[in-house]
Amino acid sequence: MKSGRRRRKFLMVLPFSILFMACVSVGCVSGATPPEEAWNMTFGGPDRDVARSVQQTVDGGYILAGGTYSFETGGSDARIVKTDSVGNELWNKTFGGANHDWTISVQQTVDGGYILAGGTDSYGAGRSDAWLIKTDSMGNELWNKTFGGTDGDWAISIQHTTDGGYILAGYTRSYGAGSSDMWLLKTDSKGREQWNKTFGGTGSDVAFSVQHTTDGGYIIAGYTRSYVAGYGSDMWLVKTDSKGREQWNKTFGGAGLDGASYVQQTTDGGYIIAGDLEPYGVNSKPDAWLVKTDSAGNEQWNKTFGGPDWDRASSAQQTADGGYIVAGETESYVVDTADAWLLKTDSAGNEQWNKTFGGTELDGVNAVRQTADGGYIIAGSTESYDASDRDFWLVKVNEELKNLR
């Protein structure tokens, strides 16, 4: 074991107020066979490197984004890595200044380039600012923009909008009603702010995921400590119109620390939300949590997945068969520390299979996407297969055709 490591430290380099949000090769469930790993690749240097986001690109390869301490000019830098279809690195780029800088979300843009969202301590107006970087197809910076005030402000999720601009979600401590508020910010195609909105009360409220909806508005998911059923936090879902004006909001949770890490609109017009549910009690440990709602945010069903220890869902996506793929980390179904965890459900959230990936050290996943061939790509970080401290980790999983029937 590597000395001096604390569990879960690698999952988020985030302020303490949101840090909590966040069967070795398990057999088959309901007759479905877990898929097999096709390949895995690591990218990094002598220090800590963590991938937060992944997307398959139009050329069949992959783009990863995260943060690096190995290739930095200051405390940490934002980093993107482009690979081919089998995970071989084509190029990488870092962005940052003299202080801590990072990226949490990346998306390929219609011009073949990339848009990155995160935060910066090196540039901007305050202690930290939300940070938007646009690159060309080779990762060369075209422009960057900062947004924020005199306190801490972060962008955690980004999506290209149908008008050619961008929608960012995260949190702000510079504006709003509480210690932090959910923050939604719209820009044009050049990153110029068009409007921004805050959502929250007197407590801490944070957005982790945003998506453009089919009606032209936006769906935001995260957690709230302002409007809770228990002592801690609740999963929070906020729907807005095209100008960011709230149409409705819904909370889900119990007495513990509950929150959402990802939201997606589903083919029936509703929403699937992935996150963590913490049962109340002295020895309670959170479970991975999947919540399905209708188009108005009313819960249709919810499912928890996990064992006696700490388990989380960091990302989810509706799959081509109408079910869901969920990725995160498990401490319940491992021999030692934590492993990356991939779990497949049917359209009603019933588990079909789950599988772990990793070695004897801390390994985890922050993002999953279904690939064009019906398989899955997962990205996170590994201590088991790294060069020194911790590396970007990219794993391709091949789904067998019989599982898709």
N, C-alpha and C positions, 0 to 999 in steps of 0.2 A: 504493500500500500504506500502511496505517496503521503508524506507527512504533512500535517497542518491543513488538511482539506476539510471543509465543512460541507455537509450535504446541501444540495440545491443552490449553492453559491453561483454555479455557472449558468443558471437558468435565465436570470435577468440581472443586468447591471443597472438597477433601478433604485430610486429612493426607497427607504424602508417602508413608507406608507403604502407602497404597492408591491413590495417584495413577496408578501404572502400569496399574491394572486399567481399569482402565477399558478412457477411454471417456466423454466428455462426452455424455450421453444415449446409453447403450449400446444396441446393436442387439439383435435378438431371439435367444433361445437355445431350442433344441428346438422351433422353430416358433411359439413364443408371442410375442405383441407386448407390449412394455412399456406399462403404462398411462400415461395423460396426467394432468398436474396440473390439477385443477379450479379451485383458487384457493389463495392463501397470504396470511396475515395476520401482521403484526408488532405487538407490544405492548411498550412500554417508554418510557424517558425518556432523560436525558442521560448516564447511566452504564451499568454492566453489569447486564443482566437475562437470566437463563437459565432456561428451562423444563425440568424434569426428568421430568414425568409428565403424561399426558393420558388422559381417559376420555370416551367419548360418554355423554351424560346422557339420562335418560328422555324429555326433551322434544325429543330430536334434536340438541341443541346439544353443546357440549364444555366441560369443566372442565380448566384447566391449572394446574399448581403448580410453583413453583421458588423462586428467590431473586432479590432486587433490591438494587442499590446506588443506584438512581435515586429510589426512594420510601421511604427508610429513616429511622429515628429514631436509629440508631447506626451500627455498622459495615456490617451488611446486615440485611435483613428477609425473612421468609417472605412469599410473594405468591401469590394465586390470581386467575385471570381466568376469567370465565364468558362464553361466546359463544353466539350462536344457531347455527342449522344451517349457515349460510354464513360463519361466522367473525367476524361483527360483535360487538364487545364489548358485553355487557349490563351488567356491573359488574365491579369488581375490589376486592380487599381486601388489606391488608398487616398483618402481625403481627410484633411484636418489641419489644425494649427498647433499652438503651443500647449493647449490644455486638453481636456477630455472631449472627444467627438465620437459619434457613433451613428450607425444606421440600423433601423429595425425592419423596414419594409422596402421592397423593390418590386417594380413592375416594368415589363417591356412596353414601350410606347409605339404608337402607330407608325412612326418614322423609323423604327428599328433600333432606336436608342433605348435608354433606361431612365426611369425616374426613381429617386431614392428619398426616403423620409426618415428622419431621426432627430437628433438633437446635437447642439454644439455649445461648448463652454468657451470656445476660442473666438467666436464671432457673435455679433448681435448686440442687443441692448441691455441684457440682464445677466443674471447668474447662469442661466442656460436658456437657449432659445430653440424653438422648433426650427428644423433645418430641411430644406428642399434642394436637391441637387439633380440637375438634368445632364445626361451625357449623350454622346453619339453612340453608334453601334459598337465601337471599340472601347467604350468606357472613358473616353476623354471628356472632361467637363466642358459643357457649353455655357452653363450659368448656375449660380446657386443663390438662394434667398433665405433669409432668416425672418422669423415672426415671433414676437413676444414683447414683454415689458421688462420691468426691473427685477422680477423674481424668476422662478424656475418655470419654464414652459417646454413641453415636449410634443413632438409628432411621433405616433406609434404605428399608424396605419395610413396607407395611401391607396387611391385608385384613380385611374384615368377616367374622366367623365366624357359623356357623349358629345359635348361641345368642344372637345379638344383640351380642356383644362384639367384641373386636378382637385380632388377632395382629400383633405387631411383630417385625421382625428387623433386626439391624444388628451392632454390635460394642460391646464393653465393655473398658475398660482399668482399671476400678475393681474388677472381680470376675474370677474365672477363674484359669487356670493360666499364661498367657503374657503377652507384651507387649500383645496384644489377643486376645480370644476372640469367636467367633460368639456372638450373644446372641439368645435367643428369649424374648419376654415376652407374656403373655396378660393381657388386661383384661376387665372386664365392660362393659356398655353405657354406663356413666358414666366409663369410663377408670380405674377402680380396679383396681390390680394383683391378679391371682389367683395367678399364679406366674411365675417366670422361670428359664431354664436357660442354662448356658454350655456351649460345645463348643470344644475346642481343646487344644493342647499348649503347649510352651515358646516357640513362635514366634508370628508374627502370623497371626491367623485372623479372617476377616470374612465376614458374610452380606450379600449384595446383594439377595436376592429370597426371598420366602416365599409359599407358597400352602396353603390348606386342601385336604386330599385327600378323596377320596370315602369313605374308611374312618374319617373323623373326625379323623385326625392331620394332620401338617404335613410339607411338603417344603421344604427350605432349600438354597439354592445360593449359593456365593461362592468364596472361595479359601482355601487353607491354605499356610502356610509351616512348619507343624509336621510335616506328614506328606507329604513331597514325594519325587518320583523324581529330581529334578535339584537344581540349585543355587538355584532361585528359588521358584516357587510352583506349585501345581496347582489345577485346578478341583476343587471339593469339593461333594459332594451328601450331605446328611444327612436321613434320614427319622425322624420321631418319631411317637409315639402322641398321643392327645388331651390328655395331660398334659405333653407336651414331653419324654418319656423316649425316648432314642435307641433305635431299632430296628435301624438299620444306617447305615453311611456308605460312600461310594465316592469315590476320587480318580481324576482323569483328567488326563493331561498328559505332558510330556517333560522335557527338561533346562532349559527356559527359564522365563519368567514367563507362566504360564497361569492363567486364572481365569474364573469365570462371572459374568455380569451379570443373567441372568434365567432363571427356571425356570417351567414350566407342566406340570400333569398332562395327558396326552393321552387321547383317547377310548378307547384300548386299555388304559388303566390304567397305562401307562408315563409317561415324562417326556421333555420336550424342553428342552435347556439351551443357551443362547446365551452366548458369551463370546469370549475371545481366546486364540489359541495362538501362542506365540513360538518359531519354530525356533531351535535352538542355533547360535550362530556369531557372529563378530565383527560382521558387517553384517546380522544377522538383524533382521527387522521383523515384528511380529505380524500375523496374519491373522484375519479373522472366522471363528468356529468354532461349528459346530452339532453337538451330541451328542444322540443318541436312545438311551434306555435302556428296559428292560422295567420291570415293577412292582417288581422287587427291586433296581433300580439297575444291572443288568448292561448293559454297552454293547451295542447292536444295530448301530449304525453311527455314524460321525462324518464330517463334511465340513468342509473349509476353503475360504474364499473370499477372494481378494485378489490383489494383484500385487506388484511389487518394493518398494513403500513401505509405509507404516503404514496398516492397515485394521482396523476394530473392529466388533463387533456389540454393541449396547447393549440391544437388546430383541428379542423374538420372540413369535410367537403361532401356535398351530395355526389354520388357516383352515377355512372351511366345506367346502372340497373335500378336506380331509384332508391338505393340504400345510402349508407354513409360510411366514410372512412374517417377514423379518429386517430390522432397521433399525440404522443406525449411522453410520459416517463412513469415507470413503476418501481417502487421499492418492495412491493408485496410479492412479486413473482421472480425473484432473482436470488442467486447464491450470495452475492456481496454487493453492497452499495446500491446503485440504481442502473437500470437499463432503459434504452429507448423502447417504446411500446407502440404497436400498431394494432388497431382493432377495427373490424368490419362488422356492420350491422345491416339488417334488412330495412325496409322502408318504415317499419314500426319501431325501430330502435332495438330489436332483438339481436343479440350477439350471434354472429355466424362463425367467426374465428378471431383469435388474437395471437400475436406473436411478439417475442422480445428480440432485441438486437443489442449486442454489447459484449464486453469482456469483464474483467475483474475490477475495473475502476468505474468512475462516474461517466455515464453515457446518457444522452437525452436528445429529444427531438423538439424543435420549435415550430416546424412547418411541414405540411404534407400536401401533395397535389396528385390527382390522378393524371397519368400520362396518356399520350395519344394511343399507345398500344394496349391500354386497359390496365396496366400496372400502376405502380405508385412510386413517387420520388419523395424521400424524406430528408430533411436537413436539420442539423443541430450541432452538437459538439461531442467530442470524445476524449476521454483521458486514457482509454484502454489501447487505442491504436494511434497515438500521436507521436510527434517528434520529440517533444519535451514536456510541456505543461498541458495544453489543451488545444485541439485543432478543430477547424471547420470540418464537418462530417457530412458526406453526401452518400445516401444509400438508395439504390434502385431495387425495387421489389417487383418480381414478375408474377402477375395474377394468372393462375391457370384458367383456361377457357371454361372448364367445367364449373368453376365458381361463378361465372358470369351468366350461366344459363338459367 
